[in-house]
Amino acid sequence: MIMCTENCAYQEDGLCNLKKITSFSSKPIKYCPYFRGKDKNRA
């Protein structure tokens, strides 16, 4: 389990839910190369 509080598409209930390693994000954050911002249109 990886704790996560970022506004990331993979974050849910304070945990990272990325299921498999993918290519690095084009906009990584300091401690997470896989960071993907949440879709603003998603509920």
PQR file with spaces between the fields and no chain letter, atoms N, CA, C, O and H, PARSE charges and radii, in Angstrom:
ATOM       1  N    MET     1       0.839   -1.183    0.000 -0.4000 1.5000
ATOM       2  CA   MET     1       0.000    0.000    0.000 -0.0000 2.0000
ATOM       3  C    MET     1       0.883    1.245    0.000  0.5500 1.7000
ATOM       4  O    MET     1       1.860    1.332    0.745 -0.5500 1.4000
ATOM       5  N    ILE     2       0.533    2.175   -0.821 -0.4000 1.5000
ATOM       6  CA   ILE     2       1.268    3.431   -0.918 -0.0000 2.0000
ATOM       7  C    ILE     2       0.326    4.557   -0.547  0.5500 1.7000
ATOM       8  O    ILE     2      -0.702    4.757   -1.193 -0.5500 1.4000
ATOM       9  H    ILE     2      -0.260    2.104   -1.426  0.4000 1.0000
ATOM      10  N    MET     3       0.679    5.291    0.493 -0.4000 1.5000
ATOM      11  CA   MET     3      -0.124    6.437    0.928 -0.0000 2.0000
ATOM      12  C    MET     3      -0.016    7.542   -0.122  0.5500 1.7000
ATOM      13  O    MET     3       1.055    7.771   -0.685 -0.5500 1.4000
ATOM      14  H    MET     3       1.514    5.129    1.018  0.4000 1.0000
ATOM      15  N    CYS     4      -1.124    8.218   -0.379 -0.4000 1.5000
ATOM      16  CA   CYS     4      -1.143    9.292   -1.371 -0.0000 2.0000
ATOM      17  C    CYS     4      -2.248   10.286   -1.021  0.5500 1.7000
ATOM      18  O    CYS     4      -3.393    9.896   -0.792 -0.5500 1.4000
ATOM      19  H    CYS     4      -1.994    8.031    0.079  0.4000 1.0000
ATOM      20  N    THR     5      -1.902   11.552   -0.982 -0.4000 1.5000
ATOM      21  CA   THR     5      -2.895   12.593   -0.735 -0.0000 2.0000
ATOM      22  C    THR     5      -2.929   13.610   -1.877  0.5500 1.7000
ATOM      23  O    THR     5      -3.578   14.649   -1.763 -0.5500 1.4000
ATOM      24  H    THR     5      -0.972   11.869   -1.168  0.4000 1.0000
ATOM      25  N    GLU     6      -2.231   13.313   -2.979 -0.4000 1.5000
ATOM      26  CA   GLU     6      -2.205   14.222   -4.118 -0.0000 2.0000
ATOM      27  C    GLU     6      -3.527   14.165   -4.883  0.5500 1.7000
ATOM      28  O    GLU     6      -4.266   13.186   -4.782 -0.5500 1.4000
ATOM      29  H    GLU     6      -1.704   12.468   -3.072  0.4000 1.0000
ATOM      30  N    ASN     7      -3.817   15.213   -5.643 -0.4000 1.5000
ATOM      31  CA   ASN     7      -5.006   15.259   -6.488 -0.0000 2.0000
ATOM      32  C    ASN     7      -4.693   14.500   -7.782  0.5500 1.7000
ATOM      33  O    ASN     7      -4.582   15.093   -8.855 -0.5500 1.4000
ATOM      34  H    ASN     7      -3.216   16.008   -5.725  0.4000 1.0000
ATOM      35  N    CYS     8      -4.555   13.190   -7.658 -0.4000 1.5000
ATOM      36  CA   CYS     8      -4.096   12.333   -8.742 -0.0000 2.0000
ATOM      37  C    CYS     8      -5.199   11.368   -9.161  0.5500 1.7000
ATOM      38  O    CYS     8      -6.015   10.958   -8.336 -0.5500 1.4000
ATOM      39  H    CYS     8      -4.645   12.708   -6.786  0.4000 1.0000
ATOM      40  N    ALA     9      -5.223   11.011  -10.423 -0.4000 1.5000
ATOM      41  CA   ALA     9      -6.219   10.082  -10.942 -0.0000 2.0000
ATOM      42  C    ALA     9      -6.130    8.718  -10.266  0.5500 1.7000
ATOM      43  O    ALA     9      -7.123    7.992  -10.215 -0.5500 1.4000
ATOM      44  H    ALA     9      -4.560   11.344  -11.093  0.4000 1.0000
ATOM      45  N    TYR    10      -4.959    8.359   -9.748 -0.4000 1.5000
ATOM      46  CA   TYR    10      -4.774    7.055   -9.112 -0.0000 2.0000
ATOM      47  C    TYR    10      -5.053    7.074   -7.609  0.5500 1.7000
ATOM      48  O    TYR    10      -5.080    6.014   -6.984 -0.5500 1.4000
ATOM      49  H    TYR    10      -4.153    8.949   -9.790  0.4000 1.0000
ATOM      50  N    GLN    11      -5.259    8.243   -7.017 -0.4000 1.5000
ATOM      51  CA   GLN    11      -5.480    8.360   -5.575 -0.0000 2.0000
ATOM      52  C    GLN    11      -6.949    8.130   -5.244  0.5500 1.7000
ATOM      53  O    GLN    11      -7.844    8.710   -5.857 -0.5500 1.4000
ATOM      54  H    GLN    11      -5.237    9.105   -7.524  0.4000 1.0000
ATOM      55  N    GLU    12      -7.169    7.269   -4.260 -0.4000 1.5000
ATOM      56  CA   GLU    12      -8.529    7.012   -3.791 -0.0000 2.0000
ATOM      57  C    GLU    12      -8.475    6.713   -2.299  0.5500 1.7000
ATOM      58  O    GLU    12      -7.766    5.806   -1.863 -0.5500 1.4000
ATOM      59  H    GLU    12      -6.441    6.798   -3.762  0.4000 1.0000
ATOM      60  N    ASP    13      -9.220    7.475   -1.531 -0.4000 1.5000
ATOM      61  CA   ASP    13      -9.276    7.291   -0.076 -0.0000 2.0000
ATOM      62  C    ASP    13      -7.893    7.311    0.565  0.5500 1.7000
ATOM      63  O    ASP    13      -7.628    6.553    1.498 -0.5500 1.4000
ATOM      64  H    ASP    13      -9.796    8.212   -1.885  0.4000 1.0000
ATOM      65  N    GLY    14      -7.006    8.181    0.067 -0.4000 1.5000
ATOM      66  CA   GLY    14      -5.682    8.342    0.665 -0.0000 2.0000
ATOM      67  C    GLY    14      -4.655    7.305    0.269  0.5500 1.7000
ATOM      68  O    GLY    14      -3.562    7.266    0.835 -0.5500 1.4000
ATOM      69  H    GLY    14      -7.221    8.797   -0.691  0.4000 1.0000
ATOM      70  N    LEU    15      -4.992    6.455   -0.704 -0.4000 1.5000
ATOM      71  CA   LEU    15      -4.061    5.430   -1.166 -0.0000 2.0000
ATOM      72  C    LEU    15      -3.881    5.507   -2.672  0.5500 1.7000
ATOM      73  O    LEU    15      -4.783    5.921   -3.400 -0.5500 1.4000
ATOM      74  H    LEU    15      -5.879    6.486   -1.164  0.4000 1.0000
ATOM      75  N    CYS    16      -2.702    5.103   -3.127 -0.4000 1.5000
ATOM      76  CA   CYS    16      -2.452    5.028   -4.563 -0.0000 2.0000
ATOM      77  C    CYS    16      -3.013    3.710   -5.078  0.5500 1.7000
ATOM      78  O    CYS    16      -2.686    2.644   -4.557 -0.5500 1.4000
ATOM      79  H    CYS    16      -1.969    4.767   -2.535  0.4000 1.0000
ATOM      80  N    ASN    17      -3.855    3.786   -6.101 -0.4000 1.5000
ATOM      81  CA   ASN    17      -4.472    2.591   -6.665 -0.0000 2.0000
ATOM      82  C    ASN    17      -3.942    2.247   -8.053  0.5500 1.7000
ATOM      83  O    ASN    17      -4.624    1.573   -8.825 -0.5500 1.4000
ATOM      84  H    ASN    17      -4.120    4.652   -6.524  0.4000 1.0000
ATOM      85  N    LEU    18      -2.743    2.700   -8.375 -0.4000 1.5000
ATOM      86  CA   LEU    18      -2.119    2.346   -9.649 -0.0000 2.0000
ATOM      87  C    LEU    18      -1.868    0.843   -9.631  0.5500 1.7000
ATOM      88  O    LEU    18      -1.155    0.349   -8.757 -0.5500 1.4000
ATOM      89  H    LEU    18      -2.189    3.248   -7.748  0.4000 1.0000
ATOM      90  N    LYS    19      -2.433    0.120  -10.565 -0.4000 1.5000
ATOM      91  CA   LYS    19      -2.386   -1.347  -10.564 -0.0000 2.0000
ATOM      92  C    LYS    19      -1.117   -1.914  -11.176  0.5500 1.7000
ATOM      93  O    LYS    19      -0.681   -3.002  -10.799 -0.5500 1.4000
ATOM      94  H    LYS    19      -3.013    0.521  -11.275  0.4000 1.0000
ATOM      95  N    LYS    20      -0.511   -1.183  -12.127 -0.4000 1.5000
ATOM      96  CA   LYS    20       0.712   -1.665  -12.754 -0.0000 2.0000
ATOM      97  C    LYS    20       1.587   -0.478  -13.128  0.5500 1.7000
ATOM      98  O    LYS    20       1.093    0.632  -13.329 -0.5500 1.4000
ATOM      99  H    LYS    20      -0.865   -0.299  -12.434  0.4000 1.0000
ATOM     100  N    ILE    21       2.846   -0.715  -13.217 -0.4000 1.5000
ATOM     101  CA   ILE    21       3.779    0.353  -13.566 -0.0000 2.0000
ATOM     102  C    ILE    21       3.585    0.694  -15.034  0.5500 1.7000
ATOM     103  O    ILE    21       3.512   -0.185  -15.892 -0.5500 1.4000
ATOM     104  H    ILE    21       3.246   -1.616  -13.054  0.4000 1.0000
ATOM     105  N    THR    22       3.504    1.983  -15.300 -0.4000 1.5000
ATOM     106  CA   THR    22       3.332    2.474  -16.662 -0.0000 2.0000
ATOM     107  C    THR    22       4.502    3.389  -16.990  0.5500 1.7000
ATOM     108  O    THR    22       5.424    3.526  -16.186 -0.5500 1.4000
ATOM     109  H    THR    22       3.564    2.697  -14.603  0.4000 1.0000
ATOM     110  N    SER    23       4.477    4.007  -18.141 -0.4000 1.5000
ATOM     111  CA   SER    23       5.514    4.977  -18.469 -0.0000 2.0000
ATOM     112  C    SER    23       5.360    6.185  -17.554  0.5500 1.7000
ATOM     113  O    SER    23       4.268    6.483  -17.070 -0.5500 1.4000
ATOM     114  H    SER    23       3.728    3.897  -18.794  0.4000 1.0000
ATOM     115  N    PHE    24       6.468    6.869  -17.329 -0.4000 1.5000
ATOM     116  CA   PHE    24       6.440    8.042  -16.456 -0.0000 2.0000
ATOM     117  C    PHE    24       5.523    9.109  -17.020  0.5500 1.7000
ATOM     118  O    PHE    24       5.377    9.243  -18.235 -0.5500 1.4000
ATOM     119  H    PHE    24       7.355    6.626  -17.722  0.4000 1.0000
ATOM     120  N    SER    25       4.920    9.853  -16.143 -0.4000 1.5000
ATOM     121  CA   SER    25       4.034   10.951  -16.503 -0.0000 2.0000
ATOM     122  C    SER    25       4.837   12.085  -17.131  0.5500 1.7000
ATOM     123  O    SER    25       6.024   12.245  -16.848 -0.5500 1.4000
ATOM     124  H    SER    25       5.039    9.744  -15.156  0.4000 1.0000
ATOM     125  N    SER    26       4.191   12.860  -17.976 -0.4000 1.5000
ATOM     126  CA   SER    26       4.850   14.041  -18.538 -0.0000 2.0000
ATOM     127  C    SER    26       4.892   15.179  -17.520  0.5500 1.7000
ATOM     128  O    SER    26       5.611   16.160  -17.710 -0.5500 1.4000
ATOM     129  H    SER    26       3.227   12.729  -18.206  0.4000 1.0000
ATOM     130  N    LYS    27       4.108   15.043  -16.421 -0.4000 1.5000
ATOM     131  CA   LYS    27       4.089   16.046  -15.355 -0.0000 2.0000
ATOM     132  C    LYS    27       4.226   15.364  -13.997  0.5500 1.7000
ATOM     133  O    LYS    27       3.303   15.406  -13.183 -0.5500 1.4000
ATOM     134  H    LYS    27       3.524   14.247  -16.266  0.4000 1.0000
ATOM     135  N    PRO    28       5.382   14.732  -13.749 -0.5600 1.5000
ATOM     136  CA   PRO    28       5.562   14.059  -12.453  0.2800 2.0000
ATOM     137  C    PRO    28       5.639   15.062  -11.312  0.5500 1.7000
ATOM     138  O    PRO    28       5.918   16.240  -11.536 -0.5500 1.4000
ATOM     139  N    ILE    29       5.396   14.605  -10.100 -0.4000 1.5000
ATOM     140  CA   ILE    29       5.602   15.431   -8.923 -0.0000 2.0000
ATOM     141  C    ILE    29       6.812   14.877   -8.176  0.5500 1.7000
ATOM     142  O    ILE    29       7.339   13.826   -8.542 -0.5500 1.4000
ATOM     143  H    ILE    29       5.169   13.649   -9.918  0.4000 1.0000
ATOM     144  N    LYS    30       7.244   15.557   -7.162 -0.4000 1.5000
ATOM     145  CA   LYS    30       8.491   15.245   -6.477 -0.0000 2.0000
ATOM     146  C    LYS    30       8.663   13.767   -6.136  0.5500 1.7000
ATOM     147  O    LYS    30       9.711   13.194   -6.436 -0.5500 1.4000
ATOM     148  H    LYS    30       6.817   16.411   -6.865  0.4000 1.0000
ATOM     149  N    TYR    31       7.675   13.141   -5.524 -0.4000 1.5000
ATOM     150  CA   TYR    31       7.825   11.760   -5.073 -0.0000 2.0000
ATOM     151  C    TYR    31       7.069   10.745   -5.921  0.5500 1.7000
ATOM     152  O    TYR    31       7.033    9.564   -5.576 -0.5500 1.4000
ATOM     153  H    TYR    31       6.824   13.606   -5.281  0.4000 1.0000
ATOM     154  N    CYS    32       6.466   11.181   -7.020 -0.4000 1.5000
ATOM     155  CA   CYS    32       5.673   10.252   -7.824 -0.0000 2.0000
ATOM     156  C    CYS    32       5.864   10.501   -9.319  0.5500 1.7000
ATOM     157  O    CYS    32       5.315   11.459   -9.864 -0.5500 1.4000
ATOM     158  H    CYS    32       6.495   12.140   -7.300  0.4000 1.0000
ATOM     159  N    PRO    33       6.637    9.649   -9.978 -0.5600 1.5000
ATOM     160  CA   PRO    33       6.838    9.838  -11.421  0.2800 2.0000
ATOM     161  C    PRO    33       5.619    9.461  -12.248  0.5500 1.7000
ATOM     162  O    PRO    33       5.579    9.748  -13.444 -0.5500 1.4000
ATOM     163  N    TYR    34       4.611    8.817  -11.631 -0.4000 1.5000
ATOM     164  CA   TYR    34       3.420    8.363  -12.347 -0.0000 2.0000
ATOM     165  C    TYR    34       2.209    9.275  -12.155  0.5500 1.7000
ATOM     166  O    TYR    34       1.108    8.933  -12.585 -0.5500 1.4000
ATOM     167  H    TYR    34       4.644    8.584  -10.659  0.4000 1.0000
ATOM     168  N    PHE    35       2.396   10.422  -11.520 -0.4000 1.5000
ATOM     169  CA   PHE    35       1.299   11.340  -11.225 -0.0000 2.0000
ATOM     170  C    PHE    35       0.516   11.708  -12.477  0.5500 1.7000
ATOM     171  O    PHE    35       1.092   12.085  -13.498 -0.5500 1.4000
ATOM     172  H    PHE    35       3.291   10.701  -11.171  0.4000 1.0000
ATOM     173  N    ARG    36      -0.805   11.595  -12.385 -0.4000 1.5000
ATOM     174  CA   ARG    36      -1.723   12.043  -13.435 -0.0000 2.0000
ATOM     175  C    ARG    36      -2.813   12.857  -12.754  0.5500 1.7000
ATOM     176  O    ARG    36      -3.490   12.359  -11.854 -0.5500 1.4000
ATOM     177  H    ARG    36      -1.274   11.289  -11.556  0.4000 1.0000
ATOM     178  N    GLY    37      -2.985   14.092  -13.171 -0.4000 1.5000
ATOM     179  CA   GLY    37      -4.014   14.931  -12.587 -0.0000 2.0000
ATOM     180  C    GLY    37      -5.401   14.347  -12.825  0.5500 1.7000
ATOM     181  O    GLY    37      -5.644   13.714  -13.852 -0.5500 1.4000
ATOM     182  H    GLY    37      -2.435   14.496  -13.902  0.4000 1.0000
ATOM     183  N    LYS    38      -6.307   14.559  -11.880 -0.4000 1.5000
ATOM     184  CA   LYS    38      -7.683   14.064  -12.027 -0.0000 2.0000
ATOM     185  C    LYS    38      -8.374   14.838  -13.149  0.5500 1.7000
ATOM     186  O    LYS    38      -8.143   16.033  -13.329 -0.5500 1.4000
ATOM     187  H    LYS    38      -6.109   15.074  -11.045  0.4000 1.0000
ATOM     188  N    ASP    39      -9.212   14.147  -13.885 -0.4000 1.5000
ATOM     189  CA   ASP    39     -10.004   14.750  -14.958 -0.0000 2.0000
ATOM     190  C    ASP    39     -11.040   15.673  -14.322  0.5500 1.7000
ATOM     191  O    ASP    39     -11.852   15.221  -13.514 -0.5500 1.4000
ATOM     192  H    ASP    39      -9.399   13.176  -13.738  0.4000 1.0000
ATOM     193  N    LYS    40     -11.023   16.928  -14.666 -0.4000 1.5000
ATOM     194  CA   LYS    40     -11.947   17.910  -14.071 -0.0000 2.0000
ATOM     195  C    LYS    40     -13.400   17.639  -14.455  0.5500 1.7000
ATOM     196  O    LYS    40     -14.308   18.084  -13.753 -0.5500 1.4000
ATOM     197  H    LYS    40     -10.364   17.295  -15.322  0.4000 1.0000
ATOM     198  N    ASN    41     -13.635   16.933  -15.533 -0.4000 1.5000
ATOM     199  CA   ASN    41     -14.991   16.650  -15.981 -0.0000 2.0000
ATOM     200  C    ASN    41     -15.562   15.389  -15.346  0.5500 1.7000
ATOM     201  O    ASN    41     -16.747   15.094  -15.496 -0.5500 1.4000
ATOM     202  H    ASN    41     -12.897   16.573  -16.104  0.4000 1.0000
ATOM     203  N    ARG    42     -14.731   14.659  -14.649 -0.4000 1.5000
ATOM     204  CA   ARG    42     -15.156   13.406  -14.017 -0.0000 2.0000
ATOM     205  C    ARG    42     -15.827   13.692  -12.679  0.5500 1.7000
ATOM     206  O    ARG    42     -15.354   14.535  -11.916 -0.5500 1.4000
ATOM     207  H    ARG    42     -13.768   14.899  -14.527  0.4000 1.0000
ATOM     208  N    ALA    43     -16.908   13.007  -12.391 -0.4000 1.5000
ATOM     209  CA   ALA    43     -17.645   13.210  -11.147 -0.0000 2.0000
ATOM     210  C    ALA    43     -16.972   12.545   -9.986  0.5500 1.7000
ATOM     211  O    ALA    43     -17.465   12.620   -8.861 -0.5500 1.4000
ATOM     212  H    ALA    43     -17.292   12.322  -13.011  0.4000 1.0000
